[in-house]
Amino acid sequence: MITVLAITFVAATVAPLIFSKLGRNAFYVLASVPAAAFIWLLFQYGPVYSGGGIEETLPWIPTLKLELAFRMDPLAWIMSLLILGVGSLVLVYCARYFKNKDADLGGFGAQLLAFAGAMFGLVTSDDLLLLFIFWELTTILSYLLIGYARTRLAARRSALQALMVTTAGGLAMLVGLIIMGQAAGTYRISAILDQASTLMTGPMQGAVTAAVVLILAGAVTKSALVPFHFWLPGAMAAPTPVSAYLHAAAMVKAGIYIVARLAPGFSESELWLPVVLGLGLATMLVGGYRALRQTDIKLILAYGTVSQLGFLTMVVGLGRPDAALAGLGLLLAHGLFKAALFLVVGIIDHQSGTRDIRKLSGVFRSSRALGVVAAIAAASMAGVPPLAGFVAKESVFEAFVHYGTGNDAPAWGIWILVGLVIGSILTFAYSARFMWGAFATKPGVEPTPFKPIKPAFLAAPAILSLLTIAYGVWPAPVDTWIQPYAALFAERPDAVDAGHLALWHGLTPALGLTAITFAAGAAMFYGRNIVSRAQSLVPDWVDGDRAYQHTIGALDDIAVWVTGRTQRGSLYFYLTVILTVAFAVPLAALIAANKPLPEGIYFIDPNSPLQMVAGAGIVVGALAAVRANKRFLAVLMVSVTGYGIALMFALQGAPDLALTQMLVETIVLVAFVLAMRSLPAELRDRTGGRLRVIRVIIGAAFGITMIFVAIYAMGARVATPISLDFPRLAYEGGGGLNVVNVTLVDIRAWDTFGEISVLAIAATGVASLIFVRSRGDRIKTSEAVPEGSVGRRTGVDRDSRDGATLAVAKKFTDVSRDAWLVAGRTLAPERRSIIFEVVTRLIFHSMIVFSIYLLLAGHNLPGGGFAGGLTAGLALTIRYLAGGRFELSEAATVSAGTLLGTGLATAAASGLVPLFLGGQVFQSAIIEFWLPVFGDVKFVTSTIFDIGVYIVVVGLALDVLRSLGAEIDEHFEGKGAPLAEEDAADLAEEAAESAASGKGTA
């Protein structure tokens, strides 16, 4: 199972490349992935049904009880048949549905294949949290697929609506999953189901009931049950293959799967049946009613899907053996006929250009093969023998006849049966409406022009219709597949014999209900005009979608009101609110606790009197920053406090922290100075009077409160600090003597990975604020000198102009080889410093080498990837300050985005590779070997993670320099006056002479 998932997601990753080579025929290549997985699944029949299932587990974070646990049992096997089989056929269909000129086919194909993988992972997951990960992955992918037509407002709106509704349900479901896992003491689904009866009667009964309801909330939103049914018809803005797969065979079945998965253990829960039967029946009736009002054949199927999903929820959630058998039988039948019908709609729309039943006429005459395929699928949907829908619906009727009329039948049982029959009548009526609207020849309507259909285009729905016939005529294999699942309910007190799926059960009450369904459904279809007039009397305000829009509108109004009163554009106001809350809440807690101060408090460490000097420097810097009237001076004084803290770390024996603090403070100082070039030099906007007093009070209160919070926190420790074991763990487990570095890259690697991810996001945010069209990662070089000015705005392409300036500057250096630091020709005289250039030439390469030394030595000595990356970033900063933006481009020819991505990928790979070697995520290996000259070498694989950190930090520094440095430089240059024409001509002439002679000019 893990291999199938890995191959599927890898294929999805490379899908855009395949499409760039093969065009739309790449869909055939993608279809081979779920098709091969489908074949593999067939070979797993024996182990699943005779060996008790297949289990695969990879440890993830054992201390948090997280693991990649997968289990293939009969329910997962049946769901996988539908997911992989229909998925491969839909991908084959896409190869003829789309045109090569359609936009972003590569992205669409990748998302559709990834969705198949996510659904397969969802139904095979045996861990609650892993199931939720795949659950939300299907939500995100469905959002992307529904919104494929990004330029259409309806597609974007529908995609957002589906995302919001299903995500809201998913969050409720997550809470329920966590409650369930904590109550059971395990997150393994199979283990939870084994102890379900104990959970429902034990001391955690109330929590378990709440968890079940919350999980059902996720299922209700995912499977579009009332009152969240409106998102599914709206999602029909997606391409038809998406509707055929996500909204007929896969995504909406996820909610049904959750109900079916939990039913053996929790269907006797107090609120289970009211939710499942109540919402299921309401959805079946509402969906069928709305389907009869539609004039778009795709919307007829959409509302029909809503109705069928309610039907399925009722059956699989009833919690009886016969209902379980009928429910999974209906689930398979529905996947076959509804996917086929959606694909038929796609062909009609593709070949005729319309889906409106008021315009479609004579389509059956134009394509009898398509009409036959659609008739088989529609008849199965209506429950006509001898098709799959009839076999499954007969079993459903039989199960609810037993439930509603048996000796132990509940009071509402008969009414549930009546509602079920009414819903089936509506199903027959809208099935007939679909066939009439799509294929009939209508009086007074011109025959619809219809292009001939190629066999490859019709193949997928034809195969699904043939499978519908085969299932109906010979249901024995499907019955064999489902019986082990139905047997899970056999021990219930009210259990009845599950029976069997069969084409003929004799003259039974269920057959009589079927006859009533056919007669009443046919009457509704032939009296469709009367039905339509009756429906028109229902007020328009009875509409779930309209209620959703009003709700979103109200939320928007509230958000505007709240934003207007909190987001005032005043930094003082924001800081006042933040700092007031930050000191008021802890202070109130300290006062309420009324505890004495801990013993052993001292003002200064007697073993380190130099702390007084560092502390005095920090205080002076802080006060000077407050009193400064220039921005640069204020920032400089803030940096003084940072350097004082670095000294404090050094005095306390923490060289790693001191080194990192010093480097961070330096590069932050540079970033602030670069950013402030666009701001006035003086700090004029000062607050005076009472407001200044208030600011002083808040600042002092915050500082004093934090002091006492720290004192109480340090004195409140009762357990032995876990950090005392870090030195031993660092050496024995992490293979290093530097506790700080080993902690970052090994013991707490997850924290560090999160931090570098935040760094990458922050760098991207800074770049997005500065660059309008692109990140401006690289200044291209060109040997041509642009006409007009050099280095000024003259309407010439910026990359060509900048590259020409740098090329000319290089030719005017004093050596014939490529030179660096040509600031004399690229910087304005007032910005140039000869001393700074000389110093840069002397120390740049040494700093780069030293940064690599810090990276490699950091496992045992002070340093590490973060300190090394900061050192390299400072080296680039010095080179930029000495030579300007052109020199920065020459110093770092790789884009900042590439560095950030490469660093994150390197760190992630170092964490994932151990999984494939039988280890855990971010587990380190210590490798000892001998090399000539170097002798014995001990290499720890966490160094690779540290290399990723190094690359990310360098990328961050480069992004800051290019965003706050080079881009603002270019902006300032654009405001200057162009060079005189004679100066530009002289410069170009000298450059040409130098190029001809092959020598530089001093």
C-alpha positions, 0 to 999 in steps of 0.5 A: 500500500505504501508503495502504491501511494509513493508511486502515485504521488511521484507520478503526479509530481512528474505529470507536468513534464510528461504533458510537456512531451506528450500533450493530452495523450499523457493522460494515458500514461497517468491512467496506467498508474491506477490501472496497475494499482487496480491489478495489484489490488485484485491479486491481494484478494486472497490475503485480504479475505483469507488472511485477515487483511494486510497491514503495513506500518512505518514508525513516525513519531512514536512518543506522540503515538504517530505512525504511518499505519495502513490496513487493507480489509474487505471494506478498504478493498471494496472502496479501493476497487471503486477508487482505482478502477473508476479513476483509471477510466476517467483519466483515459476519458480525459485524453479525448475530452481535453484538447492540447490547447487547453490550459494547464493540462499538466497541473490538472492531470497531476491533481487528478492523479494525486486525488486518486492517491489521496483517496486510496490513502484515506480508505486504507489508513488505520490511524485516525490522524493519518486518515485526517491528513488524507481527508484534508488532502482530498479537500485541497485537491478538490478545491484545485480541481473544481477551480480548474477554470480559474478565469471563470468567476463561477468556478472560483466561487464554487471551489471556494464554497466547497473548500469552506464547507468541507474544511469546516466539517473537517475541523469538527471531525479533527476534534472528534478524532482527537477525543476518540483517540484520547478516550481509547488510548490509541489512534489505531482505528482497528484497535478502537473498533475492537473496544467500541462497546467498552468505550460506549459504556465506560466512564468516557461514554459522554466524550465518545458520544461527542466524538462520534457526533463530531466525526459524523459532522465531517462525514455530513459535510463531505458527502453533501448531506442536508443542510450542507448539500448545496456545495455539490451542485455548485461544484459542477462548475468543474470539468466533467471528468472531475464531476464523474470521479470526485462527485460520483465515485470518490470524494463524496464517498469519503463521508459514506466510507467514514460512516461505514467504517465506524458503524460496526462499533458505534452505530448503537451510540445514542445519537448515531441513528437520529443523525444518520437516518434523519439527515440521510432521509432529508437529503434523499428527499431534497436532492430528488425534489431539486433534481426534478426542477433542473434544466441542465442535465449535469445539474440533474445528475448533481442533485441526483447524487445528493439524493443518492448520498442521503440514501447511502448514508441511511443504509450503511449507517443502519448498523444491521447485517442486511443493511450493511450488505445492501449499503456496500452493494448500492455504493458500488452500483452508484459508483458505476452508473453515476460515473458513467452518466457524468461521462455521458454528459461530458460527451454531450456537452463536448459534441453539441456545446450545450447541456440545456434540456430545452435545447437538446433534441434528437441526440439519440438519433445522432448517436445511438451508441451513446444513448444505449450506454446512457440508458443502461446507466440511467435504468440502473440508477432508477433500479430497473432489472436486471441491472446493478441498481435493481439488485442493490435497491431490492436489498435496501428495501428488504433491509428497511422492511425488516427494520420498519415492520419487525417485532423490535421495530422502532416507532419511526421505522415505518415512516423511514420506510415510507420516506425511502420509497418516496425518495426512490420514486423521485429517483425514478422520475429524475432518471426518466427526466435525464434520458428524456432531456438529453436524448429525446426528440422534442416537438418544436425544437430544432435537432441539435447538431452533434459531432460523431463520437470516436470509440476512444471517447465512448470507451470509459462510460461504455465499460462502466455500463457493461460492468453495471449489467454484469453486476446485475446479472451475476451479483455473486462475486460482489456478494462474496466481497461484502459478506465479511463486512456484513458479518461484523454486525452479526453479534448485535442483539437485533441482528438478522441474517444478512441474506445475499445479493441476488437478481431474484428473491421471489415475490417479496414485500421489497418487490412490491415496493419496487413496483410501486416505485416504478408506477409512481415514478412513471406517473411523475415523469408523464405528469412532469408539467403538473409537477413543475407547476406545483414546484413553482409554488414553493417560495424561492427563499427555501434554498441552502445556497442562498442561506450560505451566501447570507451567512458568508455575507454576515461574516464579511460584515462582522469582519469589516466592523471588527477590522475597522475598530481594531486595525486603525493603522496606528503602530502605537495602538497595536503595541498598546493592545499587545503589551497591555494584554501581555502583562495584564494577564500574567500579572493577574495570575501572579496576584491570584496565586499569591505565592512567595518569591522563590528562594536563592534570588540574586541580582548578579552572578557572583562568579561573573561580575562582568555581567554588570558591564553587559547589563549596563550596556543593555540598559544604556542602549535601550534608553538611548534607543528611546531618546534617539531622534534619528532612525539610524541611531535608534536602530544602532542603539537597539543593536547595542542591546542585542550585542550586550545580550550576546556578551551575556551569553558568552559570559555564561559559558554559551559560545554557540548562543553568543556567536549566533546572537552576534551574527543575527544582530549584525545581519538584522542591523544591515536589513534595518539600515537598508530598509530605512533608506526609503524613510525620512532620516528623522523620527518626527512622529513622536507621541507627547503629553499624557500618551507618552506617560501611558507608553512609559507606564505600559513599557515599565509594567511589561518589563517588570512583569516579565521579570517576575514571571521569569523568576516565578517560572524558574522557581516553580520547577518541581521535576528534574529538567530534561535538558540535563540528559541532553549532553549524554543524548547528544553524544550517544544518540547524536554523535556530537559534543556540541549540545546546542547544535545536536539538539537543533539538528537531531534531538529537536529536528522537528522544531528546527525544520519548522523554524527554517520553513518560517524563514523561507515564508518570511523571505518570500513575504519580504520579496512579495512586498518589494517585487511587483512582477517577479522576485528579481532574482538575477540580473542578466548579463549581456555584452551589448551596450544599450543605446542612450544611458547606462544604468538609468531608465531610458525605456530599455529592458532593465536586465539588458541595461544592467547587464550591459553596465556590468559588462562595460565596467568589467572591461574597464578594470586593470586586468584582462581576466574577469574581475570582481568588485568593479565598484568604481564603474558601477557605484556613484562616487559618493557611495564608494569606499576604497578602504571598504573595497580593499577590506572586502577583497581581503576577507570575503573568501576567508569568511566564506571558508570560515562559514563552511568550517562553522557548518562542518565543525558545528557538530562538535565545536561552536558553530553549525548550519545556522551560524555558518549560513549567517556568516556567509550571508554577512560575507555577501552583505559586505560584498554588496555594500562594497560593490553595489547590486551588480557585484551582488549579482556576480557574487550569487548567480543562483536565485534566492528562491532556488536556495530556499527551496533547495535548503528545505528540500535537503532538510526534508530529504534528510528526514524522510530517507531514514523511513525507507531504511527502516528508521524514523523521521529525522533519525540520525546514523553515525558512520565511522570510516578511515580516509587517507590523510584524514585518518579516522572520520566519524560522519553523522547524517544529521550534518545533511540536515544542517547543510539544508539549514545553512542553505536556507539561511544563505537564501534568506540573507540573499533575498533580503539583500536583493529585496531591501538592497538591490531592488531599492537601489534600482528604484533610486537610480531610476529617479536620477538624471540620465547620463549625458549623451556624450558621456554615454558615447565615450563609455561605449567607444572605450568599451569597444576599443578595449574589446578589440584590443583584448586588454583592460584599461586602467 
